Amino acid sequence: MISIACNIQECYFEIIKKHFTSKDYYLEKFNPASYDDIYFIEINTLNDLDKIHQINRYPETLIYIIGPNDFHLLNECLTLGIHLYFEKDDLENNLHSKSKTIHQQIFTRFKTYHYKNKQMSFELRLAQIMYVESMNHKLVIHHDNGDFIERKNLSLFIKEINSSDFIQIHKSFVVNKNYIQEIKAKELILKNSTILPIGRNFKESI
């Protein structure tokens, strides 16, 4: 489920609710202590920009701003890495006109992989998979929430996820590019300091 936190007036919250009716979404009022997937934040002046700094975010978090028709304010928001800006005076039409972009962003950011073993099956968010290791005819999926073991080969995993965010660096390793810290001649270092080997046959594709 994708969580959406709203730091906006009630009238705008009701409009947002109408556009995210699927059971895949959970809408809630903004809580500064929580981490959410999507944020709708109301910005009216430059002084409100601190609201963007106050949110807790994942690497894949989307930030949507609701604000006035103010070019300078829009530019300031863009420098802070927001993903879309909606004019509050015409919010409903803005949401409708940008719905294709919104759904494409959500699909890209929150795409999942269907993991299953003998005991259970569930969805793992691709953006939170750091790397996948092939070992003894099994896969070890190294995820932000822990390691998950599955009986499958690496080529089938690559085919199933169909994601340009992942690259194969070795016959036994596939890595999420967003977790790469440094690439050296014979090894790759992830942001969590994990060191992985680069296979000779995969150097040119990295």
Phi, psi and chi 1 to 4 in degrees:
 res  aa     phi    psi   chi1   chi2   chi3   chi4
   1 MET       -  140.9 -177.2  174.0  -70.8      -
   2 ILE   -99.1  122.8  -63.5  170.3      -      -
   3 SER   -91.1  135.6   62.8      -      -      -
   4 ILE  -122.7  119.2  -57.9  175.6      -      -
   5 ALA  -105.7  135.9      -      -      -      -
   6 CYS  -121.4  117.0  -62.1      -      -      -
   7 ASN  -107.4   69.9 -170.5    0.8      -      -
   8 ILE  -144.6  169.1   55.8 -179.1      -      -
   9 GLN   -67.5  157.5  -65.1 -179.7   57.4      -
  10 GLU   -59.0  -38.3 -173.0   65.7   29.8      -
  11 CYS   -62.9  -36.2   58.5      -      -      -
  12 TYR   -75.8  -34.1  -58.6  137.0      -      -
  13 PHE   -60.2  -40.4 -175.7   75.1      -      -
  14 GLU   -65.6  -35.5  -67.1  -57.8  -43.3      -
  15 ILE   -68.5  -42.8  -66.2  173.3      -      -
  16 ILE   -60.6  -42.3  -61.6  -61.7      -      -
  17 LYS   -56.7  -37.6  -82.0  172.2   62.5  176.0
  18 LYS   -68.5  -21.9  -69.7 -167.5  -68.7 -175.4
  19 HIS   -96.5   -8.7  -75.6  -95.8      -      -
  20 PHE  -129.8   64.6  -67.0   91.2      -      -
  21 THR   -90.1  -13.2   56.2      -      -      -
  22 SER   -63.0  150.0  166.3      -      -      -
  23 LYS   -67.7   -8.2   63.6 -179.5 -179.4  179.9
  24 ASP   -75.3  -11.1  -65.1  -31.5      -      -
  25 TYR  -114.8  145.6  -58.7  108.7      -      -
  26 TYR  -126.9  112.1  172.7   70.0      -      -
  27 LEU   -94.5  139.4  -91.0   75.2      -      -
  28 GLU  -150.2  161.0   60.8 -177.6   -9.8      -
  29 LYS   -73.3  151.5  -62.1  -63.5  177.8   66.1
  30 PHE   -60.1  132.5  174.4   72.6      -      -
  31 ASN  -126.8  113.9  179.0  -10.7      -      -
  32 PRO   -61.2  -15.8   19.7  -30.7      -      -
  33 ALA   -90.9  -11.8      -      -      -      -
  34 SER   -99.9  160.1   68.6      -      -      -
  35 TYR  -105.7  130.5  -78.7   76.2      -      -
  36 ASP  -129.3  163.1  -70.0  -77.8      -      -
  37 ASP   -82.1  -40.0  -61.3  -44.8      -      -
  38 ILE  -130.8  137.4  -59.2  172.2      -      -
  39 TYR  -121.2  132.4  -71.3   90.7      -      -
  40 PHE  -106.7  118.5  -82.6   92.3      -      -
  41 ILE  -123.1  132.8  -56.9  172.7      -      -
  42 GLU   -90.4  123.1 -175.9  178.0   -6.4      -
  43 ILE  -122.9  121.9  -58.9  -69.7      -      -
  44 ASN  -112.3  -28.5  -68.7  -57.9      -      -
  45 THR  -139.8  171.1   68.2      -      -      -
  46 LEU   -61.3  -28.6  -67.1  175.5      -      -
  47 ASN   -66.1  -22.0  -69.3  -27.7      -      -
  48 ASP   -79.5   -8.3  -68.8  -25.9      -      -
  49 LEU   -62.4  -21.7  -67.2  175.7      -      -
  50 ASP   -60.7  -24.1  -80.6  -16.0      -      -
  51 LYS   -59.7  -33.8  -66.8  179.9 -179.0  179.4
  52 ILE   -68.6  -39.1  -61.6  174.8      -      -
  53 HIS   -69.5  -23.5  -64.4  -66.4      -      -
  54 GLN   -81.4  -12.9  -68.5  168.3    4.4      -
  55 ILE   -80.6  148.9   65.9  173.7      -      -
  56 ASN   -91.3  134.5  -63.1  -46.4      -      -
  57 ARG  -138.5  150.3   66.1 -176.7   80.5  178.5
  58 TYR   -87.8  167.4  -58.6  111.5      -      -
  59 PRO   -58.4  -30.0  -25.6   34.5      -      -
  60 GLU   -94.9    2.3   66.7  -88.8   22.2      -
  61 THR   -58.1  138.8  -68.3      -      -      -
  62 LEU  -103.3  136.9  -69.7  168.7      -      -
  63 ILE  -120.4  117.6  -57.4  171.5      -      -
  64 TYR  -113.7  133.0  -64.5  146.8      -      -
  65 ILE  -108.5  137.8  -60.3  -59.9      -      -
  66 ILE  -112.5  119.9  -63.5  173.3      -      -
  67 GLY  -155.5 -177.8      -      -      -      -
  68 PRO   -76.6  170.3   29.1  -35.6      -      -
  69 ASN   -78.1   82.3 -177.6    5.3      -      -
  70 ASP  -137.1  105.9 -176.0  -35.0      -      -
  71 PHE   -61.5  -41.1 -175.3   73.6      -      -
  72 HIS   -64.4  -43.2  179.5   57.2      -      -
  73 LEU   -65.1  -40.4 -173.9   59.2      -      -
  74 LEU   -58.2  -46.6  166.5   60.6      -      -
  75 ASN   -62.2  -40.3  -85.2  -21.2      -      -
  76 GLU   -63.5  -39.5  -71.4  -63.0  -41.6      -
  77 CYS   -64.6  -41.2  -72.1      -      -      -
  78 LEU   -63.5  -35.1  -69.9  173.5      -      -
  79 THR   -66.4  -19.2   62.6      -      -      -
  80 LEU   -94.1    7.7  -64.7  176.4      -      -
  81 GLY    83.9   24.9      -      -      -      -
  82 ILE   -74.7  160.5   66.4  107.3      -      -
  83 HIS  -102.5  -32.4  -62.6   90.8      -      -
  84 LEU  -149.5  151.0  -75.0  174.1      -      -
  85 TYR  -124.0  126.3 -172.7   99.0      -      -
  86 PHE  -115.1  130.5  -57.9   93.8      -      -
  87 GLU   -73.8  126.0  -68.4 -178.1   17.0      -
  88 LYS   -68.6  -27.8   63.5  179.1 -175.6  178.1
  89 ASP   -72.1  -15.1  -68.5  -22.6      -      -
  90 ASP  -139.2   45.0 -163.2   18.6      -      -
  91 LEU   -60.4  -45.1  178.7   57.4      -      -
  92 GLU   -60.1  -47.0 -171.8  133.5   23.0      -
  93 ASN   -68.1  -35.4  -73.0  -30.1      -      -
  94 ASN   -61.4  -45.0  -97.2 -140.8      -      -
  95 LEU   -62.5  -42.0  -76.3  166.6      -      -
  96 HIS   -65.3  -44.5 -178.9   72.4      -      -
  97 SER   -69.1  -26.1   65.1      -      -      -
  98 LYS  -105.1   12.8  -64.7  176.9 -179.4  177.0
  99 SER   -61.2  -37.6   61.6      -      -      -
 100 LYS   -64.0  -42.9 -173.6  174.9 -179.1  179.8
 101 THR   -64.4  -42.4  -59.1      -      -      -
 102 ILE   -59.4  -49.4  -66.6  169.8      -      -
 103 HIS   -66.9  -33.4  -70.7  -60.5      -      -
 104 GLN   -67.6  -41.9 -176.8   59.0   43.9      -
 105 GLN   -63.0  -43.6  -72.1 -179.7  -18.9      -
 106 ILE   -65.0  -44.0  -69.7  172.7      -      -
 107 PHE   -61.1  -43.1  174.8   78.9      -      -
 108 THR   -68.0  -44.3  -57.9      -      -      -
 109 ARG   -74.8  -34.9  -64.3  -78.8  178.1  131.6
 110 PHE  -117.4   25.5  -53.7  117.6      -      -
 111 LYS   -62.1  144.3 -170.0  175.5 -179.9 -179.0
 112 THR  -122.1  163.1   59.9      -      -      -
 113 TYR  -115.8  131.6  168.4   69.8      -      -
 114 HIS   -84.2  104.2 -173.7   69.5      -      -
 115 TYR   -92.6  139.4  166.3   82.1      -      -
 116 LYS  -151.8  144.9   59.6 -178.2  177.5 -179.5
 117 ASN  -136.1 -166.3   60.4   24.3      -      -
 118 LYS   -65.4  -30.6  -68.9 -179.1  179.6  179.3
 119 GLN   -92.4  -29.8  -72.3   78.2   34.1      -
 120 MET  -157.7  168.4   64.0 -173.3   77.9      -
 121 SER  -148.9  142.9   67.9      -      -      -
 122 PHE  -164.7  175.2   47.7   84.2      -      -
 123 GLU   -94.8  133.9  -59.6  -62.2  -41.2      -
 124 LEU  -111.2  129.3  -72.5  173.9      -      -
 125 ARG   -71.3  126.0 -168.8  168.5  -71.7  178.8
 126 LEU   -59.5  -38.6  -76.0 -175.2      -      -
 127 ALA   -63.4  -16.5      -      -      -      -
 128 GLN  -104.6    5.8  -65.5  174.8   -9.8      -
 129 ILE   -89.9  119.0  -64.7  176.1      -      -
 130 MET   -77.8  -52.3  -66.2  178.1  -76.9      -
 131 TYR  -160.4  164.0   68.1  100.1      -      -
 132 VAL  -125.4  134.2  179.5      -      -      -
 133 GLU  -118.5  132.8  179.2  179.4    3.5      -
 134 SER   -95.7  127.1  177.2      -      -      -
 135 MET  -151.0  118.1 -176.6 -172.9  -58.3      -
 136 ASN    52.6   51.0  -61.3  -35.3      -      -
 137 HIS    65.0   18.3  -53.6  -67.8      -      -
 138 LYS  -130.5  161.0  -66.4 -179.3 -179.5  178.7
 139 LEU  -107.8  139.0  -64.3 -177.9      -      -
 140 VAL  -110.6  111.2 -179.0      -      -      -
 141 ILE   -93.0  111.3  -59.4  171.9      -      -
 142 HIS   -90.0  105.5  -61.8  -86.5      -      -
 143 HIS  -114.5  159.1 -170.8  -85.9      -      -
 144 ASP   -55.9  -29.1  -77.0  -11.5      -      -
 145 ASN   -97.2   11.3  -65.6  -33.2      -      -
 146 GLY   127.7 -175.3      -      -      -      -
 147 ASP  -101.0  138.9  -65.8  -16.2      -      -
 148 PHE  -126.6  128.5  -59.9   87.6      -      -
 149 ILE  -104.3  135.3  -61.4  174.2      -      -
 150 GLU  -143.3  141.6 -175.7  177.4   31.1      -
 151 ARG   -84.4  101.2 -176.0  170.4  -70.2  -81.0
 152 LYS  -168.5  155.2 -177.0  177.7  -70.0 -176.2
 153 ASN   -94.2  162.0   62.5   52.9      -      -
 154 LEU   -67.2  -37.4 -157.8   55.6      -      -
 155 SER   -64.4  -35.9   59.4      -      -      -
 156 LEU   -69.6  -38.8 -177.6   56.5      -      -
 157 PHE   -59.7  -46.5  172.2   82.9      -      -
 158 ILE   -60.5  -41.8  -65.8  169.6      -      -
 159 LYS   -65.1  -40.5 -177.8  179.0  179.0 -179.1
 160 GLU   -70.2  -39.5  -72.6 -176.9    1.8      -
 161 ILE   -76.3  -32.7   62.7  170.8      -      -
 162 ASN    46.4   56.3 -172.9   28.0      -      -
 163 SER  -128.5  131.7  172.5      -      -      -
 164 SER   -75.6   -7.0   59.4      -      -      -
 165 ASP   -77.9  -11.7  -76.1  -23.0      -      -
 166 PHE  -112.3  137.3  -73.3   78.0      -      -
 167 ILE  -129.3  145.3   55.0  170.7      -      -
 168 GLN   -89.7  125.5 -173.1  164.4    5.4      -
 169 ILE  -111.0   -7.4   63.3  165.7      -      -
 170 HIS  -164.3  158.9 -173.6  -82.3      -      -
 171 LYS   -60.8  -18.4   65.5  179.3 -178.7  179.4
 172 SER  -113.7    2.2  -60.2      -      -      -
 173 PHE  -137.7  134.4  -67.1   98.2      -      -
 174 VAL  -122.2  135.1  168.1      -      -      -
 175 VAL  -123.9  142.2  176.5      -      -      -
 176 ASN   -78.6  118.2 -174.3  -26.8      -      -
 177 LYS   -58.7  -27.0  -68.1 -172.3  -70.3 -172.7
 178 ASN   -72.0  -11.6  -63.3  -51.8      -      -
 179 TYR  -102.4    1.6  -75.8   87.4      -      -
 180 ILE   -78.0  129.6  -64.0  174.5      -      -
 181 GLN   -97.6  -43.7  179.7   70.8   41.7      -
 182 GLU  -154.5  143.0 -175.7  179.3   -3.9      -
 183 ILE  -116.0  123.5  -61.0  174.2      -      -
 184 LYS  -111.1 -175.6  -64.2 -173.5  175.7 -178.0
 185 ALA   -62.9  -42.5      -      -      -      -
 186 LYS  -122.9    2.1  -64.8 -176.7  178.8 -179.8
 187 GLU  -152.2  164.6   62.1 -172.7   22.9      -
 188 LEU  -128.6  137.0 -178.9  149.8      -      -
 189 ILE  -112.6  127.4  -56.9  172.7      -      -
 190 LEU   -87.9  168.5  -59.4 -174.6      -      -
 191 LYS   -65.6  -21.4  -68.2  177.5 -179.7  178.2
 192 ASN   -93.6   13.7   67.1   -9.2      -      -
 193 SER    78.2    4.4  -60.5      -      -      -
 194 THR   -64.9  135.0  -62.6      -      -      -
 195 ILE  -109.4  126.2  -61.0  174.3      -      -
 196 LEU  -122.6  143.8  -59.4  175.1      -      -
 197 PRO   -76.7  148.9   29.8  -35.9      -      -
 198 ILE  -103.7  121.0  -63.6  175.5      -      -
 199 GLY   -72.1  146.1      -      -      -      -
 200 ARG   -57.8  -35.9 -175.3  172.1   54.6 -174.3
 201 ASN   -79.5   -3.8  -64.2  -28.9      -      -
 202 PHE  -115.4    0.3  -63.8   90.4      -      -
 203 LYS   -59.3  -43.0  -76.5 -174.6  177.5 -178.7
 204 GLU   -68.4  -23.5  -68.3 -174.2    4.0      -
 205 SER   -88.5   -4.6   62.5      -      -      -
 206 ILE   -92.9      -  -61.7  174.7      -      -
